[in-house]
Amino acid sequence: MPKHRVSMDIGGTFTDVIDFNEETGQYTAGKSSTTPQDLTVGVFEGLGQVMDSVPDVAFLVHGTTQGLNAFLQRRGEKVLLLATAGVGDVYQIARGHRTRLYDVHYRKPTPLVKRSDTVELTGRLRYDGSERTPLDEAEIRAAARRFKEEGFGAVAVCLLFAYLNPVHELAVERVLREELGDDVQITLSHRVAREWREYERTSSAVLDAYTGPIVRRYLESLESELARRGLVVPLHVMQSSGGIISADSARAMTLQTLLSGPVGGAVGSVALAKRLGKPNLIGIDMGGTSFDISLVIDGQPDLSNEAELEGFPILMSVVNIHTIGAGGGSLAYQEAGGLRVGPESAGADPGPACYGRGGTQATVTDANLVLGRVDPTWFAGGTMRLEPDLAAKAVAELGQEFGLDTVQMAEGVCDVANAKMAQAIRNITVDRGIEPREFSLVAFGGAGPMHAVFIARELEIAEVVVPPNPGAFSAWGMLETELRRDFSQSFYGTLAGADRAQVAGLLGAMEAEARGALAADGIDPAQVRVAFALDMRYVAQEYTLTVPIDGDAFPDQESFAKAAAKRFDAAHEARFGHANAGAPIEIVTLRATAFGAMDRPEPVALEPAADTGYPFETRQIVFGRTEHATPVIRRDVLRPGMVVEGPAVILEQTATTVLPPETTTTIEPYGSLIVRVGKGN
């Protein structure tokens, strides 16, 4: 029997599934409506579209949004926070927002744990990790009794200097387990983030405790149903860092899965950059609810060691993804006399007006349908039939508020959405000194290829890439990654004065821990590699840069310091446009990342076209307020060697690619559309 490598990605509106048949080298995409009441329903509906037999699955990876959705909707567990006596207010005080220091409208996010739900414990460590005051077990047992009496669902433990010595946190866990059993979620801050900064570490621990039980229950339910259907291989889960871990590890490290849904597209962009030989890409993932932006710079994903989610800091390795509320389901409305699009969304239910499920307010999808850019009979690969009359009614009603006819209003909705998305791209490129014109735009998500060329023109980007199965590209990216485990350790001292042997010893211990973690996930030690990095800064600076360090930097004390300083100066120059060579440098954090190589799909290249002609039908589609006789082409008839001149619309199962006038599209050997944006740019 042929074996299949399968990935699943749950979005706000649709659930995407990609199947790679190892025997034929072909990909098959499935798309089903997301089922918020029980996400597994949508997962198995999509899985059933691409294959008949679950036992034929040789590899399975899943991107989950359960934890993220629980956080965004504030439906996580009630958390009891245990802190060191005297610093129980750290989580409530938080930090001021530097970029909004003079914003009189700024309000700190409401903490996930009330101050009254914070219990202070007497035990305390010194700044060097040695014990100053022993723990009082009676206080811990009293906290456990309160947990049971007041209906808490999880415990977060964050004690002073636990990142240097976890002995007190481990003792707290031992006593809590004696009182509460093994089924209760107990998050220890040193396991979530072995780094300094008490507030950030506390915030990370609280988020893990808040969302962890929900993620664990979901994964257990999914694994149970997969096993019942005959799955014989382990389930893997996407991490926020762009790597994957086993479901067993994910249940123990639920925070790592918080942003796993959108990350698949960023990882797919890295794989696409290698395949196409295009090292600088801007990935745009436009679905039904959100618009996600990620960068590939010099062939590598744009990574950070911390993130912020609605004002809450998280200490973990994460692919930088900038998200705004702009998707096919984004609602269009009048506000203060102007047209607004998003961030509110019609979601999957009732969805846009054209879905015929009760929605009445105009959305981006309704506007595109009015303009003729969407095939109402073949939406989502023919799994849905749209109602053009309902779309036209919703858009016309909005147009009456502005004194515009239906077509003018529809293009206005698309124009505002495109401008909003282009500005979001500027925010993570131009604002960081990155010139978007030097990048190609990779368009994916169900609606990304529909808007990509218009966004490229806003940004003066000359090339757009539309990969195969763009609506399921995030799921495809999950098949292109590898196992990954990240470890960090605070280490404070000047670079010149740091003991090379001590640094090497600590990194060696972290390497052993990282290799052991991948071995527990079933990876052959011969398939593991470990990368090291240092978080550094100039003395008197507050924030750090992460600088990769390889074995060549450790032969002796002098070469170690020189090599690290040179790399830090170069990183500072690249990030901020200047460096202070020769200035004293501090080390703040040591990092080790283990990668476990896995088999990856080897797709079959398309046969070049013997005849450069292709079948199409002609429809009237609006561009620039004018109807154009436009070829409508099925993507599966296009082959390398063919050229498509705009205007044109290319249909496929997971997305629609809109090519306005003054574009030229070719097909590369593995099927990606390469769109050159012409003089209208």
N, C-alpha and C positions, 0 to 999 in steps of 0.2 A: 504494500500500500504506500502511496506517496505520503511523505511527511510534510507538515505545514508549520511555518513560523508565523505566529499571529500576535498582533498588538491591538489594544483597545484604548480609545481615548474618549472620555465623557466630557462633552461641552455643555454650555448652558441651554442650548436648543437641540443639538443633535449629538448622538453617540456614533463615533466612527470606528470601523474595524478594518484592518488590513491583513490579508492573508498572502504569504509568500509560499508558493508551491516549490519545494526544493527539487522536484523531479523535472518540472518544465521551466523553472526560472521565471515564472510569470507572477505578477501581483494581481490580486482581486480586492476591490474595495466594497465595503458595505456601509450603509448609513441608515440609522433608525432614530426616531424621536427620543430624546432623553426623557426618562420617566422619573421625575423628582420624588414621587412617593415611594418608589423602590427602584434604585438605579440598576439593579441586576436585571430587571425586566428588559430595559433598553439594551443592555449589554448582550443578552442572549438572543434578542431579536436581531441585532446587527451581526452577531456571530453566525446565526443561522442563514444569513444571506450569502456568506462566503464559503461555508463548508457544511457538510452533512454530519460528520462524525467527530466528536470531541476527542476520542482516543487517538485520532491521527495527528493531534497537535504535538509537535516535537519541542516547541519553545513558545512560551506565552508571557507577555509583558503587558502591564496595565497602568495607565495614568489615571489617578483618582482625584476627584475634587471634593471628596466627602469632608475632609478636615477644613478646607478653605471655605466651603459653603456653610459649614457649621459656624465658623468664625464670622463670616460676613453677615449671616442672618442672626447672630448672637443666640444660638441654640446649643451651645456647648454645655459641658458638665459644670455643676456648681463646685468650685475649687476652694479647698482649705489651704492657705499658705502658711508654712512654718518658716520663721525667720529668726535670726540671732537677736537676742534681747538688746534693745537700744537702737536698732536699725529697722524696726518693723514698718516705718513710714517710707522707706526707700521706694517701694513700688507706687505708692500714692503720689509722692512728690514728683517722681519721674524727672524729665529734663525739659528745659525751655527749648523752643524751636528756633534755631539760629536764623533760619531764612525768613521767619515771620515775627522777628523780634519786635517790630513796631506796628504789627497788624492788630488793631484794636478789636477785630472780629475773631481773632484766633482763640480757639478753645482746645485745651488738651483733651485727648480722647478719654472717655469714661473708662476707668480701670475694669478689667474683667473680674477682679476680686475686690470686694468691699473691704474697707479698713477693719471693720468689725469681724471679718473672716480671716484676719491675720493673727496668728498665735506666735508670740515671742518665746524663744527657748533660752535658758540661762547659759548653756555651754558656749565657749568662745575660743577661737584660735588667734594667735598673733599673726602679724604681717608676714612672717617667714614660714607659717604653717605649723609652728609648734603650739602645743596646747597651753592656754592661759587659764581657762576655767572648764572643768569637766561638765559633761551633760548631766542633766537631772532626768532619769528615766521616768519618774513620776509625772513630770510635765508632759512627756511624750505620750504616756498612756492616757493622761487626761485629755490630750488633743484627740486621741483615737476614740475615746468615749464621745466627745463632742461630734466627731465625724459621723458616728452611727446615730446619735440622737437627733441631729439637725439635717440629715438627709443630703450630705455632701456626696459627690460622685467621684472625686479625684483629690489627690494631695500633691502639692508642689512644695519641695523643700529647697530653700536657698539660704545657706549659711555663709557667714563671712569667711573668705579665704579658702573656701572648699576647692577652688580650682588649683590650689597648691597642695592641699592635703584633704582628701575626701573622708577621713576617718569619722568625723562627726556625722556627716550625711549618711554614711553607711550604717552607723549605729542607730540613727533615727529610723532608717528603713527596716532594720532588723526588728526593732521594737514594734513598729507599725504592722509588720507582717504577722508578728505574734498575736496582735490584737485584732487585725482586720482580715487576715487571710491573704491568699495569693491572687485573688481575682480583682482586687482594687488597684486602680491606676495610681502609682506612686512615682512621681518624677523627681529625680535628683538633679540639681543644677549642674553638677560637675560632669554628669553623663551627657547632658544636652549641650553644654558649652564650657569647656575647660579653659576659660579666659577671664581676664579681669573686667572691671566695670560692673559694679553690683546691680545697677538698675537694668542694664541690658541682659545680664545673665538671669536676673529674676523674671524679666519679661519673657525671655525664651522659655524658661521652665514653666511659667504660668500658661503660655500658649500651648505647650506640649500637653500639660495636664487638662486644659480646657477642651482640646479637640481630640486627644488620644483615644478615649473610650469609644467615641463614635467611629473613628477610623478602624479601630480594632474590630468592633462588631461588624462593620461592613466587610472587611477583608475575610473574617471568619465565615460570614454568610456566603460570600462569593466563592471562597475555597470549598466550602461544603457542597454547594450546588455544582461546582465544576467536578468535584470528586464523584458526586452522584451520577453525573453524566459520563464519567469514564476517563477524566483527565489523569494521566499517569506521570506527568512531569511537574516540577514545582512552578508555582505562580511567582512572577517577578513584578516588582513595582517600581515605577519611575520616581526618581528623587528630584528635589529642587536644584541639585547641583548638575543635572544632566546625565548622571550615571543611574544605574539600576541596582536594586538590592532584592534579596528574596523576600517573600511575603512574611516569613518568620522574623527576619530582621526588621522589616517595616513595622510590624506590630510592636516591636521593642523601641523603635525610633520613629514614632509617628510624625514628629515635627519635620523630619526630612522629606516627607511626602506632601507638605502643605501646598507647594506650588508646582506639583508634578504635572498637572494638566497642561498648562501652556508651554512647559519646557521642551516637550517633544519636538515642536516646530523649530526651536532654536538648535537642537541637536541635529535635526534633519538638515538645517541650513549649513551646518559645519560639514556634514557628509556631502552635500551638494557642492559646496565650495571646492572640495577635493576632486570630485568627479568632473567638474566643469573647468577646473583650473582658474577659478575666480576667487581670490582670497578675501576680498572685501565685499560683504553682502549686508543688506538691510532686510531682515525678514519681517513681513507683515502678515499677521494672522487675523483675518476678519471673519468672524463667525456670526451667529445670530444675535449675540448679546454684547460682545466686547471686541476691541481692536488691540492686539498685542504686538509689540515691536521688540525685536531683538537684533543684536549686531554680531557679525563675524568679522573680526579684525585680524588680518594676516593669517587667515585660516583657522583661528582659534575663537571659541565662544567668549563673549564678554562676561566675565565672572566677578563676583564680589564675595567677601567673607561675612557680610552682614546685609540685612535687608530691613525694610520698614513696611509694615502692613497697617494701613489706616492709623498711622502714628505710633504703632507699637514696634519697637526694634526687635530683631531676631538675629542671634549670633549663629550663623550656619553658612556653609558654602552654597551659593545660589547663582544661577544664571540671571543676569540682569534683564528683566522684562518689564517694559513700561506699558501699562494697560490703561485704556480709557473706555468709557461707555459709548461705543460706536459699533454697531453691527447691523445686519440685515433687519433685525427686529427693533432697532432704535426708533423711538417715537418722535415724530415731528410735531411741533406745536408753536404757538405764538407766546412770546414773553416780552413784556415791556416794548411792544411794537416791533420786535424783531423775530426772525425765524430761528428756532432752536431745534437741534437734532440730538437726542440722547441727553444724559446717560440713561434715562429710564427706557426700559425695553418691554416689548410685548411678550418676550420669552417664548417658550415652547407651547404654552397653553394660557391664553387663547391664541397667541401668536399674532402675526400681521393680519390685517383685515382680509387679505386675499386667501388666507388659510380656510376661511369659512367656519371658524370655530367660535365666533362671537366677538372677535376684535373689531372695533369700529374706528380707531384712531390711525391716521396715516403713518406708515413706517418707510424705511429706506427700501425694503423689498417691494412694497406697494408702488413706490415711485419708479423703481426700475421696471416693474411690470407694465405700468402705464406707458413708459417710453419704448416698450417693445423689446427690452434687453433681456427679458426672462421668458423662457418657453413655458406657458402655463400647463402644457400637457406632459412635460418631461422634467418637472422640478424634482430635485434630489433623485435623479436617475429614474424618474417615472414612478417613484413610490408615493408621490403626492400630486394632486391635481389642484391648480390654483384657480381662483375666481377673479378674472379681470374686472368684471363689473363692480365687485365689492371694493377692489383696489381703487378704481376710478372714482367711485362715490366718496371714499375716504379722502382721497387727494383733492377732489373738487371742493369738498366742504372746507378743507383747510385753505384752499385757494381763495374762497369767498372772503375769508378774513383779511387777505392781503390784496384783493382786487385783481387776482391773476387767474388765467384760465388753467385748465387741468394740466396741460403739457408744461406750461411755464412753471407751475407750482412743483411739478414732479422734478424738473431739472433743477429748480431752486433747492429742493430737499437734497438732491445728490451733490450739488455744488457746495452746500454748507457742510455736509458730511465729509466730502473730500478735503475741504479746507481745514476742518477740524483734525482730520487724521494727519494731514501734512504738517500741521503745527506740532502735533505730538511727536513726529519724527524729528523736527527741528529741536525739540526740547532735549532729546538724548544724543543729538549729533552736533549741531551748530553750537549749542550751549557748552559743549565739552571740547570745542576746537576741532571737531571732525567735520569735514566737508562732504555732505551727502552726494555731491556730483561725482565724487571719485568712487562711488559704490554702485553696484547693481541692486535693483529692488527685486526680492523674491516674494512672489505673491501666492498665498495659500489660504486655507480656510474656505468655507463655502462661498463667501462673498468677496474674498480678497482679489481674485483675478478679474472680478467685475469692475473694480474701482482702481486697480493698480496703475494703469496708464494715466488716468486723470491725476492721481497723486504724484506720479513721477513728473508730470508736466509742472505741477505746482512747485516741485523741488528742483527742477531742471536736471533730473536724472535721465540719462540717455538710453538706459537698457533695463528691461523688465524680464525676469525669468519666471515662467509658470511651470512648476514640476508636474510630472504625471500624478494623477489622483490628488489634486491640490486640496480638495475638501477633506481628505484624510491624511494630509502631509504630516501632521503632528504624530499620528499613529505610525506612519512610515518611519519617522525619525527615531521612534523608540526601538525599532529593529536594528538601527545603525549604531547604537551606543554600546557600552560595556559596563560591567560592574564597577562600582566606585565606593570607597569608604574614606571619609575625611577625619583627620585627627589634629587637634591643636593643643598647645600648651603655652601658657603665659611664661615669658622669660624676660625679665627687665634688666637692662644694663647697657652700657655704651658698647658700640661695635669694637672700638679699639681695645677696650678692657675686657671683652668677653673671652672666656677660656675656650679655645677651639675644641679641646678635648671634651669639655663639659657639654658644649653645644652638640658635638658629634655623638656623644653618649646619649643625650636626651632624644635626638633624632633617631638614633639606632633603636632605642626602646619603643618609640612611636612606630617605627617601621615594623618591628616585631608584632606589635599590637595590631597594626593594619593588615599585615599578612595573615595573622591569625583570624581576623574578622572575615577575610575573603575565603580562607580555608573552611570556616564554619558555614559559608554559603556554597560550599562544594566546588570551589575553583581549584584547579591543578596549580600547585605552587610555581611550576614552570611557566604558567601563563600570567603571572603577576609581575607588575612593575610598580615602583614607588617613586614619587616625585616629592621634592622638599622645597620649602619656601620660608622666608622670614618676613614678618611684618616689621617695617622699620620707619623711622622718621628722623628728621633733623632735631637735635636737642632743642627743647623749648617749644616744639610743635605739639599739637594735640592729636592730630589724625595721622594715620599711617598709610603706607603703600606696601602691597605684598610683592616681594621680589623672589623669583625662582632661584634656587641655589642647587647646583649639581655637585657630584663628587669631586670635580676638578677644583672646587673652591675650598677643599679641606686638607690639602697636603701639609700645610704648616700654618702657624699663627699669622704670619705676615701676609701670605698669599690669600688666606681666608678673608682677612679684613679688607685687603685691597680689592679683591674680586667682588665682595659683597657691596662695598662702597661704590665701586664703578657701576654696578648694575642698578643700585638705588638712584644714583645721580641721573642715569639714563632714563629710568622710569619717571623720576620727578620732572625731567625736561619734557618727556613725551606727554605727561598728564597735565602739567601746569604751564609749560612753555618756558621754564627757567629751572636752573639748578644752582646749588651753592657748593661746587666741588671743593673738597678739603675741609668743609665744616664738619664738626663732630656729629655722629649719627648714633641713634639708640636702636636697640632691638627690643621689641615689645612682645612678639608672639612667634613661636616656632610652629611650623605646619608640616604634616606628612599626609600625602594622598596616595592611596593604593588603587590601582586599576587592574581589573581582571579581564583579560581578553576573552572574547567569546566568538563563536562562529557567526559570520555575518552573511546575509543573502548575497548571492552572486547573480545579478539579473542578466538576462539575455538581451543583447543589443537588437534594435529594430533593423529589419531588412531595408536597405535604401530603396527609394521609389524607382520603379522602372519607368513609370509615366508620371510626370510632375503635375498632371491634372488631378482633380479630386471632385467628387460629387457634392452638390450643395443645393439648398433651396433659397429662394430670395424672399425677404420680408421687408416691410417698411419699418425702420427703426430711427428714432430721433437722436440726433447729435447736433448740439449748438442751435437748438430751437427749430431745426429743419429736419424733415423726414428724408432719409436716404434709403435707396434700394440696396439692401445689405445681404451679402451671402451668409447663410447660417450653415455651419459645417459640424459634422460629428467628429470628435477628436480622434476616434479610433481609425479613421480613414487616412489620417495624416502620417507621412513617413519622411525620414531624412531626405533632403533634396527638394522637397516641396517648399513653396513660398506663398504666404498669405498676405495680400495687401489690404490694409484697412480702407474703408470700414468693413468689419466682419464680426461675427459672433461664433465662438467655438463652444459646442455643447459636449458635456460628458456627464458621467454618473454623479460625480461629487461636487461639481462646480460649473459655472459658466464664465468664460473668458470674453470680455468685451474689448474689441480693438477699434477705437475710433479712427476717423480719417487721419492720414499722414503717419501711419505706422506700417512697419514691415516685419513679418514674423517668419522665422525659419525653425526647423525642428532638428535638435541635436541627436546624436546616435541613440541615446537612451530615452528619448521621447520628450524632453523638456522643450517648451516653447521659448524661443529667444526673441523678444520683441524689441525692435529698435524704434525709439520714439523720434519722430521726424521734426520738421521745422516748427510745428506747433509748440514744441518744448520751449 
